[in-house]
Each structure stands twice: as structure tokens, then as C-alpha cells.
């Protein structure tokens, strides 16, 4: 289990992006891989699950899912968000960051 709550900040960021639709997403913590951030995305039968070792990893899981499965994106310069009802099926297991240290 993480030392701090990583789910709440990730969920809040995603809620700011897509509103109440975020309530239908299931969030889970997974252990880092050799000290590196890791995330997984599973969407099946209209249920989306985002797993990550940090808030950043979970948010990146959502970004990856939106980009690859939904063909959607929201950036500083604009947005293109298509219908996500229901969540399109998609699987991406164990995407591991190549970096041990990251700076913000």
C-alpha cells in the first residue's frame, strides 16, 4: 500500500477533465516495478479500470486510454473528446516508466 493516498488526486484531476463520467472509473494502486512508476489500463464490457503506482502514473494511464482507445485528447491548446459511452474495450498491461527519478 502507498504511504499516501494516490487515488484521490488522480481522480480529482480526471473529474476536472471529464466531469461526472469519472465516477464510473475504477482506480487501483499497484506496486512500483523495481522502483519505477508503472500503470495498467483495462476496459471491458463498459467498465474502465486504471491502475498505477502513483497519481502521475494513474493520470498517464487515463491519458493513454483516451488517446489510444477513444481517439481523444485534451491539451493546453485545445481538445478533441469523442463520446465515451460506454467505455471502449482496451487493454494495456504493465507500462513501466524508463526513469527512476522524475522532477516536477
Residue, then its C-alpha position, 0 to 999 in steps of 0.5 A: x500500500x502507498x504511504x499516501x493516498x494516490x487515488x484521490x488526486x488522480x481522480x480529482x484531476x480526471x473529474x476536472x477533465x471529464x466531469x461526472x463520467x469519472x465516477x464510473x472509473x475504477x482506480x487501483x494502486x499497484x506496486x512500483x516495478x523495481x522502483x519505477x512508476x508503472x500503470x495498467x489500463x483495462x476496459x471491458x464490457x463498459x467498465x474502465x479500470x486504471x491502475x498505477x503506482x502513483x497519481x502521475x502514473x494513474x493520470x498517464x494511464x487515463x491519458x493513454x486510454x483516451x488517446x489510444x482507445x477513444x481517439x481523444x485528447x485534451x491539451x493546453x491548446x485545445x481538445x478533441x473528446x469523442x463520446x465515451x459511452x460506454x467505455x471502449x474495450x482496451x487493454x494495456x498491461x504493465x507500462x513501466x516508466x524508463x526513469x527512476x527519478x522524475x522532477x516536477 
